[in-house]
């Protein structure tokens, strides 16, 4: 099941999808072992948590069939639908959309393709109509947008009036206070602290953020100039920051050329002279960010649970716990110290370098190695036994069908041939899967894994001394899942995995790779 917007969630469409699928499974006599729900995720991407979990579980053989509400719940793009369906069927999993099984016959494949293309076309058409309608409305001077800025409220369209923006007096007083406080202190952090001490809460959440106050101070809407069409959606690659999933494909915003902005006049809250003075102060206080590279950015956490981020002090690079930002404007709870970046980076890099260039040392740091091997072997064995049983069932079905035909209960010979061909096709797929599992079983032995470790260590030894800063950073992200730093006691725990698939024929799956754990002094 999947829903892609908050509106759909509010309308409980996810519950209706669940109820329909549960009812079908009950009617067909299936036992439900798991439900996979992506709520609030776009169908334009396959990188969704629940869908990934379903695909991983299919490899484990914990279910025989999967019921999907409709093709566009699986994916909005036909090519993505076909990719997942083919992958599931190769793993011996039957795929159904509501009460219809996805089969190999040309009619079903054509219908599925047409449904997928219609879903893509339908979405594109709705988006284009909506875009043109909003632009037309904005050019007529009418407010367009999901939510009015803080300090205003939207009055919906009625019988006698068009929808319009009006001042929310309670919030408007807070906006004026924010501008006055900033002119007095010339510090956004001080404004946040005073608002908190006064017990004033933002529209959403319980706590003011410096970013929220900054946006209010820079927003021209408060002098009556609200702009529509200021930004457009873009796809931003966040994988470098450790982000695996994105709810939408176009997950970022970019400013358009100011000529494309559409001005909509709304009531003023702040005097224009005061607003311009605030802009001058903000401009003079702004310092361009000088980007400094940190080798372990995004990997290191404090024992309190907050992340460590890079920060310069007197031109010296440090790592500092973000607890003070998380808790601001309240008192921070963590006692972590700032630690020199060079010190911790050298300690981590030297520890990693030492273990990954020696197979014997590396093997000592890998935990639950034997368990992982035996568990995977048991999983393959159980999957093979299930496939053999499925193959026997198909043989029995073929025999019964031939008996029915020979006894004269089935007169349609063409139907008989088609059914026999379907059964034989399923048999061939099962045989291919059994062959693949047997091949994996042979390779998935302790000896093979140790051999892969040796290959990895040789690969690392040949390459590691020639890596520049960016390559080192990338290499560490292949290896390390997280570093927990105790800066008070000067200790760090590095947890990661060995991606042996990079240097062997085994596919690279992080979950199946041997894991390691290292403790270092920093």
N, C-alpha and C positions, 0 to 999 in steps of 0.2 A: 504494500500500500504506500501511497505517497500523496502529500499535498504540498503546494509550492508557495502559498501566501498566507499571511495572518488572517485574511478575510475568510479563506476557505476553512482554516482551522476553527474560526469562530462559528462558522455555519455547520460545524460538526460533520463535514463530509468524510473525514477520516473514519469516524465511528460507523457511518453507513457502509463504507467500503469493507470494514472489518466484519460487520454483521453479515453482509452478503457472502463473503468468502467463507466464513465459519459455517453458514447454513449449507453451502454447496458441499463442503468437506464432510459435514455430518450426513448429508443425503447420499453421498457417494461412498460412505463407509471408511473415509480416511481418518487416521488419528493425527491430530495436529501436534507436531513436536516443537515448532517454533514459529513466531510471527515476526516479520521484518517490516518496520515502518520508518519511512523517511518523511518526517513532518517538517515542512518549511524549506524543502530542498528543490531546486530547479531540476526539471527533467532534461535540460540541455547538457548536463554533465553526468558522467558515469561514476565520478569520484564522490560517492555518497556513503556514509557510514553503514547504514543498514544493508544496502545493496552489496557492498564489499564483504560484509559479514556473511550474507547469503552465499556469495560466490566461494568464499573460503570454506563454509560449512558443506557445500556441495562436494568438495574434494574429500571431506571426511566421511562421506556416505551416511550422514545421520538422517537423511530423508530420501524418499523414492520419487516424490513429485513436488512441484511447486505451483501454487495457484496465484496468478497475478490478476489484479482487478481488470485492467485493460492495457493494451499496448502502450498508450501514452503515459500510464503510471510507471511502466518499466523505463521508458525513455521517450523523449520528444522527437528524437531523430531515428529514422528507420534503420540506418546503418548500425546504430548502437543497439537497437532491439535485436537485429540479426546476430550481432556479435555475442551478446549474452545468451541468447537462446541456443546458439550453436555450442557455446562453451558448456552450458548445463547439460545438453543432450549428450555431449561427448563423455560426460561424467556419469552417464546412466540415469539422469534425472528427467522425468517427463514434465513438460511445461503445458499449463492450461491457462487460458484467459477466461475468467468466470467459469462457464460450464463447457467450454470448447477446448479440446486438445489441439495443440499445434502439431500438425502432421507434415509428412514430406510431400504429400500430393500437390500437384501444381495449382489446383484451385485454392487450397488453403494458403499456400505461399503467396499467391497473387493477392488474395484478400488481405493478408497481413501487410503486404507491401503497400497496398492502396490505403489501408487504415493509417499506416505510419506516415505516408506522404500527405494525407489529408490533415493529420494532426499538426504537421510542420506548417502546412499552408494556412491552416486556421489560425495558428498562433501569430504568424507573420502578418496576416490580414488584420487581426484584432489590434496588434501593436501599431500598425501603420494608420489605421482609422483613428485610434486613440491619440496618436501623436499629432495628426493634422487637426483634429478637433480641439485639442488643447492650445495649439498655436493660434488658431482662429479666435478662440475665446480670449487668450492673453492680449492679442492685438486689438481687441475691442475694449481693453482696459479692465477686464474682469479677472478676479483672483483665480489662479490655477495652482494647485498644489495639494499634497496630501494633508498637511497640517500647518496651521498658522504659526508664525514665529512667536516665541515667548513674549508675552505682553499684549497679544492680540487673540481674538477668537473668531472662528468662521461661522457666520449665520447661513445655514443651508437655504437653498432656493425654495421659495414658497409659491402660493397661488398668486400673490400680488407683488412679489419682488424677486429679483435675481439674487443668487448667493453673493454675499459680500463680507468684507473684513471689518470688524469693529474693535475698539480698544477694550481689553480686559483690565479694568481699573486696579484690581488687586495686584496683578502681575506687573502692570505698567509702573506702579509705585516702586516695585523692586528694581525695575530697569533704571528708573531715575536715580535710585539709591546707588546702584552699581556705578553709574557714571560719576556721581558725586564722590563716592569713596575712592574711585580711581584717581580723580583729579586731586584729592587730598593726599593720598599716599603714593601714587604713581607706581603701584605694585599690584599685579593681578593676584599673587598669592596672599597678600594682605587683605584684599577684597574678599577672597574666599573664606579666610579665617574669620573676618568680622561677620559675614553673612551666617556662618555656622554658629558663632557665639550668640547672635541675635535670635537663633532658632528658626531662621527663614529657610524653607526647603525649595528645591527646584520643582519644575512641573513633573518630572519623572525621577524616581529614585529618592534617596534620603540625603544625598550629599552633593554639594557643588564641586565641580572640577575646574581647574584653571583653564582647560580647553573650552569649556562651556562659557565661562565669563569672557574669555578672549573673543569668541564668536559674537557674543552680544555687543561688546565694545566696538567691533568692526562692522556691524550689520547696518547698512544704509536704510533698512526698512524703518528704523526708529526716527528718521527725519523725513519719512513719507515716501521713500523710493524703494519699492519692492521690485526685484528683477526676476523675470521668468526666463528660462532657456539659458541660464548661466553656465551649466555644466552638461556633460554627456558621459554615458557609461563606457568604461573600457575594461578590458581583461588585464588584470595585474597578476603576474607570477609571484606568488608568495611562498613558493616551496623553499626558497633560500632562507626564509625565516622559520622554517620548521613546520609550516602549515600544510597539512595533508589535504584537508577538505575545504571547499568553498560552497556556500549555499547557492550562489549564483555564478554563472560563467563570467559575466561582466560584473566584477566585484569591486571596481574602483571608479572614481570620478575624476574628470579633468575639466578645467575651465575653458570655456569657449572664448573666442575673440570678443572683446567688449561690444563690437559693432552688432553682434548677433543677439545681445541681451535685449529683452523686451521689458520696457518700464511700465509698471502698474502703480498708480498713485494710491496710497492708503493714508489713514490719519497719522499725524506726527505724535510721538511720545516725548522726544528729547529736542531741546532747542538746537538749531543748526550750528550756531557758533560754538556751543559746548561740545558738540559732536566733532567738529573740525579740530578743536583744540586737543581733544583726546587722541585723534588720529596723528597729530603732530608729535605728541609725547610718545605714542606707541612706535612711530617711525624712528624717532631718535634713540629709543631704548632697544630697538631690534638689532641684533647682531647676527650676521650671516653664519650659518652652521658650517664649521670646518670639519668635514667628515674624517674621523680617525678610525683606522681599522683595528678590530679586536678579534683575535684568533678564535676565542671561545664564545663569542656572542651567540645567544640563543640556546646554548648548551648547558650553562651553569645555573644551578639553583642553590639557594641558601637552605640551611637546616630548618628555617622557619617556614619554608614553602614558597617564598617569593623568589623572583629571578635576580641574578646578578647582572648588572648592565655596566658598560664601559663609561668612564667619566674622566675627563682631564682636570688636573689640579696643578697649577704652576707649571704647565707644560709637561707634566708627568702623567702617563696613562695609569689609571686605576680601574678596578672592578668594585662596585658598590651595591649592596643589597637594596632592592627597590621597595622594601617595607615602608620606608618613610614616605614614598609617593602613594603607596596603597592606602596607608592610614591617614595621610594628611587630609584635613587640618588637625586631626587628633594626634596624640602622642604616639610615636612608633613603639612597637613592642619588642622588636629584635635588637639584640646587642651586637650584631655582626660588625666587624671592623672593615674599613677600606683596605684593599690589598693591592699591591703593585701588580699591574698586568703582566709585566715581563717575568716576574717571579712565578706566578701561577701558570702562565703559558709554557714556560720552560719546563716546569715540573711535570705538567701533563704530557707535553710533546715527548720529553725524554722517556717517560714511563711507557707510553704507547710505542715509541720507536724500539725500546728494549724488548718488549714482549713479542711484537709482530715480526721481528727478524730472527726469532729462535723458536722452532717448533716445540722443543721440549719445555721451554719456559712458558710458551703460550698455552700448551695443554694443561699446565698446572693451574692456570688462572681460569680455565673454562669450567663452569659448574654444570651439574646435572647432565653431563655428556652422555653417559651410559643410558640414563633414563630416556633421554630424547631419542636415541637410536632405537631402543627396544620398543618404545611407545609408537614410533612411526612404523616399525616393522609389524607390530600387532594391528595397527590401523590398516595397513596394506593387506594383511592376511584376511582380516574381517571383510574388507571391501571385496576381495577376490572371491570369498565364499558366497557373499550375497549375489555377485554377478553370475557365478555358476548356477545358483538356484534360479535366477531369472532366466538363464539360458534353458534350463530344464523345463521351466513353465512355458516358454515359447514353443519348445518342441512338442509339449503336450497339447498346446492350442492348435498347432499344425495338424497333429494326428487326429484330434477331435473334428477339425474342419474337414479333413479328408474322409473321415467316417460318415459325417453328415452328408457329404456330397455323394459318396458311394451308395448310401442307403436311399438316395432320392429325395432327401429333405431340402436340398439346395440345388435348384435347377440352373442358376445363373453361373455359367462356367467362367465368364470374364471376371465376375466378382470374386470367385474362388481364386483365380490366378493373381488378382490384385492383392488379395489378403495374404496369400502365400508369399508374394514378393515383399510385402510389408514386414512379415514375420522374419523372412530371411535377411532383410536389411537390418532389422533390430539385432538379429543373431550376429551379423558381421560386426556391428558396432560394439557389442559386448565382447566378442573375441578380440577386437583391437584393444579394448580397454584392459582386458585380462593380460594381454601381451605386454602392454605398457606397464602395468603393475608388476609383472614378473621381472621386467627389465629394471624397474626402480628398486625392487627388492634385492636384486643382485648387487646394485651399486651402493645401496644404503647399508653398508656394513662398517663396523668400527675401523677396519683396515683402510677402507676407501676414504673415510672421513679424515683419518690421520694423514693419508696421502694428500688429500685436498689441503689440509693445513700446511703441509710441507711446501706444496705448490704456492700457496698464498704467501708464506714467509719468504720464499725465494723471490716471488713477484715484488713483495714489499721491499726487500733488501736491495733489489736492483733499481727500484724507482725512488725510494724515500729521500735519498740525499740530493736528488735533482729537482725536488719540488720547490716552486716559489711560494710566496705567502698565500695567494689565492688557491693554489692547488693543495696546499697543506690544509687550508680551511675546508675545502671540499672533501678531502680525504678523511678528515676527522668526522665529518657528517655522515660518511658511509659507515664508520665504525661505532661512534659514540651515540648512545640514546640520551644519557644525561650525566652530568657531573654534580654531585652534592658536595658543596664546600662548607666546611666549618672553619671560618676565618679566625675565630677566637682561639681555637686550639691548633690551628695551622695544619688541618688535614682535609683531604679530598677523596671522595669515592667515585671512581669512574666505572660506569656500567655501559656495556655495549655489546655488539655482536660481530662475528667474523663473516663477512660477505663472501664465502668461498665460491659462490656462483660466478663471481667475477673472473675466476681463473680456472674453473672446471666446467664440465658440460651440464652440471646440475643447474636448474633454473634458480634465479636469485629471489628467494622469499624470506624476508626478515624473520618471520615466525619460526621457520625451520632451521635457521642458522644457529650454530653454537654460540652461547653467550659467555661473556667474561666479566669479571669484576676485579678492579685493582684499587688498592688503598695507597695513597701517596702523601708525603709530607710537603707542605708548601710554605 
